[in-house]
Amino acid sequence: MSARRRLVVSGDDFGAAPEVNAAIVRAHRDGILTSASLMVTGDAVDDAVAGARAHPRLAVGLHLVLVQGRPALPPREIPRIVTASGTFPEQPVLAGLRYAWLAVALPGGRDELKREIEAQLRAFAATGLRLAHVDGHVNIHLHPMILPLLLELAPKYGIRALRLSRESLASALRWDLRSAPRKVAEGLVFRALSAWSAARLREAGIVTADCVYGMHQTGHVDESYLLSVIETLPPGLNELYCHPADVQPAALARHQVGYDHAGEVAALVSPRVRRAVEAAGIELVTYPDAVAS
């Protein structure tokens, strides 16, 4: 592991709503945010792409949506993986169980998943933006039926980096004991998924961060949390991800109850945070930077 301390700071749900897009652009322009993850089926995807083109140093990856959103393909072409309303399942755990069952037990289920994933990758390619990385809404990309499909498609679409959602549960609880039961459950699930995924990603030559921050603190990546992460950031490649927005967008309100989106924006543009990054000698980078080094 390199002795350098490098940090990717990423904003999720780019393209979901204008309020998200404006916040991500501002946090990049005026703060420490280096990357964004694009929902290609989001209501404001064209606005997001325009913002990214106007800020070419913002690295943009694909935020794969297979839960809490709509597909890139017509629903009639993927009936096994969408609900009766033509959208993806709302509940992440039930969606995960559904995809496992479809892929194993129902003919065509795996093929529908692969075709939808490829459709989202094609939609990203059509934007003309460079694919910086891939991750997933509610980390669905690490699902055991989905990650192998991404790896099959990686050479064709130039996937060189992917978020490996492994975060220290002990550190997360030490920073903030709120929502401890949720954090413990997440920690157990994603510790297993990350261990399972890591070897496969390494074998495929996909770059991942050594440590990830923000998963357990989702919706509450405030200034105090950022300063704590900066103070204790280990050597190597790290990623911190968050959900900035000027106000809570209607498109996400049902699934992100209690999120302090504006507080996250304030933390990302905080002069105190910027000074702490500089004082600690932390390099703010993107996944393409890591791939190139």
C-alpha positions in Angstrom: 0.0 0.0 0.0 1.3 3.5 -0.9 2.3 5.8 1.9 0.4 8.6 0.1 -3.0 9.4 1.4 -5.4 9.8 -1.5 -9.1 10.5 -1.3 -11.8 10.3 -3.9 -14.8 12.4 -2.8 -17.9 11.4 -4.7 -21.5 12.6 -4.9 -24.2 10.0 -5.7 -27.5 10.4 -7.6 -26.1 12.9 -10.2 -29.0 13.3 -12.7 -31.8 12.4 -10.2 -32.9 16.0 -9.9 -31.7 19.6 -10.7 -31.2 20.2 -6.9 -28.7 17.3 -6.8 -26.9 18.4 -10.0 -26.5 22.0 -8.8 -25.1 20.9 -5.5 -22.7 18.5 -7.0 -21.3 21.0 -9.4 -21.0 23.6 -6.6 -19.3 21.1 -4.3 -16.8 20.3 -7.0 -16.2 23.9 -8.1 -16.0 25.4 -4.6 -15.2 22.5 -2.4 -13.5 19.1 -2.2 -15.8 16.9 -4.3 -13.8 15.3 -7.2 -16.3 12.8 -8.6 -20.0 12.1 -9.3 -22.0 9.0 -10.0 -24.6 9.5 -12.8 -28.1 8.0 -12.9 -28.7 7.6 -16.6 -32.4 7.1 -16.1 -32.8 10.1 -13.7 -35.3 12.9 -14.4 -32.5 15.5 -14.8 -29.8 13.4 -16.6 -29.4 15.9 -19.4 -28.9 18.8 -17.0 -26.3 16.7 -15.2 -24.4 15.9 -18.4 -24.3 19.5 -19.3 -22.9 20.4 -15.9 -20.3 17.7 -16.2 -19.3 19.0 -19.7 -18.9 22.5 -18.3 -16.6 21.2 -15.5 -14.3 18.7 -17.3 -12.2 18.0 -14.1 -15.3 16.4 -12.5 -14.9 12.7 -12.9 -18.2 11.0 -13.7 -19.1 7.3 -13.3 -22.2 5.2 -13.7 -24.6 4.9 -10.7 -26.2 1.7 -11.7 -29.9 1.7 -10.8 -31.7 -1.7 -10.3 -33.7 -0.6 -7.3 -35.8 2.5 -6.5 -35.9 3.8 -10.0 -36.9 3.1 -13.6 -35.1 1.0 -16.2 -33.3 2.1 -19.3 -35.0 -0.6 -21.4 -38.7 -0.7 -22.0 -40.4 -2.6 -19.2 -42.0 -5.0 -21.5 -38.5 -6.2 -22.6 -37.5 -7.1 -19.0 -40.8 -8.2 -17.3 -39.0 -10.5 -14.8 -37.0 -7.7 -13.1 -39.5 -4.9 -13.0 -42.7 -4.5 -11.0 -46.2 -4.3 -12.4 -45.8 -0.5 -12.6 -42.7 -0.9 -14.8 -40.2 0.2 -12.3 -37.6 -1.6 -10.1 -38.5 -2.9 -6.7 -38.5 -0.2 -3.9 -37.0 -2.2 -1.0 -33.3 -3.1 -1.4 -33.3 -6.3 0.5 -36.4 -7.7 -1.3 -34.9 -6.6 -4.6 -31.7 -8.5 -3.8 -33.7 -11.6 -2.9 -35.8 -11.2 -6.1 -32.7 -10.9 -8.3 -31.1 -14.0 -6.7 -34.2 -16.0 -7.3 -34.7 -14.8 -10.8 -31.1 -15.5 -11.8 -31.1 -19.0 -10.3 -34.7 -20.2 -10.8 -36.3 -18.5 -13.7 -35.1 -18.9 -17.3 -34.2 -15.5 -18.7 -33.8 -13.7 -15.4 -30.1 -13.5 -15.7 -30.3 -12.4 -19.3 -32.7 -9.6 -18.4 -30.4 -8.3 -15.7 -27.5 -8.3 -18.1 -29.4 -6.6 -20.9 -30.6 -3.8 -18.5 -27.1 -3.3 -17.1 -25.7 -3.1 -20.6 -28.4 -0.6 -21.6 -27.4 1.7 -18.7 -23.7 1.4 -19.8 -24.7 2.2 -23.3 -26.7 5.2 -22.2 -23.7 6.4 -20.3 -21.5 6.0 -23.3 -23.9 8.0 -25.4 -23.3 11.0 -23.2 -19.8 11.2 -24.5 -18.4 11.5 -20.9 -15.5 9.4 -19.9 -16.5 6.5 -17.7 -14.6 7.1 -14.5 -15.9 4.3 -12.4 -19.1 2.2 -11.6 -21.1 2.0 -8.4 -24.7 1.2 -7.7 -27.7 2.8 -6.1 -27.9 1.4 -2.5 -24.7 -0.5 -3.5 -26.7 -3.0 -5.6 -23.6 -3.4 -7.8 -22.1 -5.8 -5.3 -25.0 -8.2 -5.5 -23.6 -11.7 -6.2 -25.8 -11.9 -9.3 -25.0 -8.4 -10.6 -21.2 -8.0 -10.0 -20.4 -11.0 -12.3 -22.4 -9.4 -15.1 -20.6 -6.1 -14.7 -17.3 -8.0 -14.9 -18.4 -9.7 -18.1 -19.2 -6.3 -19.6 -16.2 -4.5 -18.2 -13.8 -5.0 -21.2 -16.4 -3.8 -23.7 -17.4 -0.7 -21.8 -14.0 0.2 -20.3 -14.9 -0.3 -16.6 -11.5 0.2 -14.9 -12.6 1.1 -11.3 -15.5 0.2 -9.1 -16.7 1.1 -5.6 -15.9 -1.7 -3.1 -18.2 -0.7 -0.2 -16.0 -1.9 2.7 -16.2 0.5 5.6 -15.0 0.0 9.2 -18.0 -0.5 11.3 -16.1 0.1 14.5 -15.0 3.5 13.2 -18.5 4.4 12.0 -20.0 3.7 15.4 -17.2 5.5 17.2 -17.9 8.6 15.1 -21.7 8.4 15.5 -23.9 6.0 17.4 -27.1 7.1 15.8 -28.9 4.4 13.8 -26.6 1.8 15.3 -28.8 -1.3 14.5 -28.9 -0.2 10.8 -25.2 0.3 10.7 -24.5 -3.1 12.3 -26.7 -4.8 9.8 -25.1 -3.0 6.9 -21.7 -3.7 8.2 -22.3 -7.4 8.4 -23.9 -7.6 4.9 -21.3 -5.5 3.2 -18.3 -7.0 4.9 -19.4 -10.4 3.4 -20.2 -8.9 0.0 -16.9 -6.9 -0.1 -14.8 -10.0 0.9 -16.6 -12.0 -1.9 -16.1 -9.2 -4.4 -12.6 -8.2 -3.7 -10.8 -11.3 -5.2 -13.0 -11.2 -8.3 -12.3 -7.5 -8.9 -8.6 -8.0 -8.3 -8.5 -10.8 -10.7 -10.2 -8.7 -13.3 -7.8 -5.8 -12.8 -10.5 -3.5 -11.6 -9.2 -0.7 -9.3 -11.0 -0.3 -5.9 -10.4 1.9 -2.9 -8.6 0.4 0.1 -11.2 2.0 2.4 -14.6 3.6 1.9 -16.4 6.2 4.0 -19.9 7.5 4.1 -21.9 4.3 3.7 -22.9 4.0 7.4 -23.2 7.8 7.7 -25.4 8.1 4.7 -27.3 11.4 4.6 -25.3 12.8 7.5 -21.8 13.4 6.1 -21.5 16.7 7.9 -18.5 18.9 8.7 -17.7 17.1 12.0 -17.7 13.7 10.2 -15.5 14.9 7.4 -13.0 16.4 9.8 -12.9 13.1 11.7 -12.3 11.1 8.5 -9.5 13.5 7.4 -7.8 13.3 10.7 -7.7 9.5 10.7 -7.4 8.8 7.0 -5.0 5.9 6.4 -2.4 5.7 3.6 -3.6 4.3 0.3 -6.6 5.0 -1.9 -9.8 6.0 -0.1 -13.2 7.0 -1.2 -15.8 9.0 0.7 -19.2 9.2 -0.9 -22.2 11.4 0.0 -25.6 12.6 -1.2 -25.4 16.4 -1.7 -28.5 18.5 -2.8 -29.5 22.1 -2.3 -32.8 20.8 -0.9 -34.2 17.4 -0.7 -35.5 16.5 -4.2 -39.0 15.1 -4.5 -37.6 12.3 -6.7 -35.6 10.9 -3.7 -37.6 12.0 -0.7 -39.4 8.8 -0.2 -36.2 6.8 0.0 -34.0 9.3 1.8 -36.1 10.2 4.8 -34.1 12.4 7.2 -31.2 13.0 4.9 -29.4 16.4 5.6 -28.5 17.0 1.9 -27.9 20.7 2.4 -25.7 20.0 5.4 -23.6 17.7 3.3 -23.1 20.5 0.7 -22.1 22.9 3.4 -19.5 20.4 4.7 -18.1 19.8 1.2 -17.5 23.5 0.6 -16.4 24.3 4.2 -13.1 26.3 4.3 -12.3 24.5 7.5 -12.5 21.1 5.7 -10.4 22.4 2.9 -7.7 23.6 5.3 -7.8 20.3 7.1 -7.2 18.4 3.8 -4.3 20.6 3.0 -2.8 20.4 6.5 -3.0 16.6 6.4 -1.3 16.4 3.1 -4.2 14.5 1.6 -4.4 14.3 -2.2 -7.8 14.8 -3.7 -8.0 12.5 -6.6 -10.4 10.6 -9.0 -10.6 6.9 -9.9 -9.0 7.6 -13.3 -6.1 9.2 -11.4 -5.7 5.9 -9.5 -6.0 3.8 -12.6 -3.2 5.9 -14.3 -0.8 5.8 -11.3 
